[in-house]
C-alpha cells in the first residue's frame, strides 16, 4: 500500500521522468517522500515529466490531501508533462481537475495503454 517512487534520468537525452506507482490510500509520509525526490530532480534538471500509475487507488488521508495541495502549488510549474494511468472513471476525472492548476500537458491513459503513457513522457 502507498506510493512507490522511481526516477528515470536517461544519459544523453532530455528525458527526466519521475515515475510514481500508487496503490491503496495515500498518507502524509508518502507525500513527504514525493516532495523530497521532486525537489532533488528539479534542483538537478529543472523541468521534469511525471508518470503516475494508480492501482486500486483509494484516495488520500486528510494529512495527505493537505500535502497534495501544497505539492501542487509548489511544483506544478516544474512539470512539463504528466501522464496519469488509471483504471476507473473517477481517476480519469482527476486529469480534468489537475489541468487548471498547472501549465503542464496532462493526459489520462487506461491501464491497457500504459506503454503509450510511458513513451509519451519520454517524447520531446
C-alpha positions in Angstrom: 0.0 0.0 0.0 1.1 3.6 -0.5 3.4 5.1 -3.0 6.5 3.8 -4.8 8.7 6.4 -6.5 11.2 5.8 -9.2 13.0 8.4 -11.2 14.5 7.8 -14.7 17.2 10.1 -15.9 18.5 8.8 -19.3 22.0 9.9 -20.1 22.4 11.9 -23.2 18.7 12.7 -23.5 16.3 15.3 -22.2 14.2 12.6 -20.5 13.7 13.4 -16.9 10.8 11.3 -15.7 9.6 10.8 -12.1 7.5 7.6 -12.1 5.1 7.1 -9.3 3.1 4.0 -8.6 0.2 4.4 -6.1 -1.7 1.6 -4.5 -4.4 2.0 -1.8 -4.7 5.1 0.2 -2.0 7.8 0.3 -0.8 9.1 3.6 1.2 12.2 4.6 4.5 10.2 4.7 4.0 9.2 1.0 3.9 12.9 0.1 7.0 13.8 2.1 8.9 11.2 0.1 7.5 12.5 -3.2 8.3 16.1 -2.2 11.9 15.2 -1.3 12.5 13.3 -4.6 10.8 16.0 -6.7 12.9 18.8 -5.1 16.1 16.8 -5.9 15.2 16.3 -9.5 14.1 19.9 -10.1 17.3 21.2 -8.5 19.3 18.9 -10.8 17.4 19.1 -14.0 14.8 22.0 -13.9 11.6 20.8 -15.5 10.6 17.2 -15.3 7.9 14.9 -16.6 5.7 12.7 -14.3 4.2 9.3 -14.9 1.6 8.4 -12.2 0.2 4.9 -12.2 -2.8 4.4 -10.0 -3.7 0.8 -9.0 -6.6 0.1 -6.6 -6.4 3.7 -5.6 -8.5 4.6 -2.6 -7.8 8.3 -2.2 -6.0 10.3 0.5 -6.0 10.7 4.2 -6.7 14.2 5.5 -3.0 14.9 6.1 -2.1 13.6 2.6 -4.7 15.8 1.0 -3.1 18.8 2.6 0.3 17.7 1.4 -1.1 17.1 -2.1 -2.4 20.7 -2.2 0.9 22.1 -1.1 2.8 19.9 -3.5 0.7 21.2 -6.4 1.2 24.8 -5.5 5.0 24.3 -5.2 5.7 22.0 -8.1 3.2 22.2 -10.9 5.2 24.9 -12.6 8.2 22.5 -12.8 6.3 19.7 -14.6 6.2 19.7 -18.4 4.1 16.6 -18.9 2.1 14.5 -16.5 0.6 11.1 -17.6 -2.0 9.5 -15.3 -2.6 5.8 -15.8 -5.7 4.6 -14.1 -8.5 2.0 -14.1 -11.6 4.0 -13.2 -13.7 6.9 -14.4 -13.0 9.0 -11.3 -9.3 8.6 -11.8 -9.8 9.8 -15.4 -11.7 12.8 -13.9 -8.6 13.7 -11.8 -6.9 14.7 -15.1 -9.6 17.4 -15.6 -9.3 18.6 -12.0 -5.5 19.0 -12.3 -5.3 20.8 -15.6 -6.4 24.3 -14.4 -3.6 24.3 -11.7 -0.7 23.6 -14.0 0.9 24.7 -17.2 1.9 21.0 -17.8 0.4 19.0 -20.5 -1.7 16.4 -18.7 -3.1 13.2 -20.2 -5.0 10.2 -18.9 -4.3 6.7 -20.1 -6.1 3.5 -19.3 -4.1 0.6 -17.8 -4.1 -1.1 -21.2 -2.3 1.9 -22.7 0.4 2.2 -20.1 3.1 1.7 -22.7 1.8 4.7 -24.6 1.9 6.7 -21.4 5.5 5.6 -20.8 6.5 6.6 -24.3 4.6 9.9 -24.2 6.5 11.1 -21.1 9.8 10.4 -22.9 8.9 12.3 -26.2 10.5 15.7 -26.7 
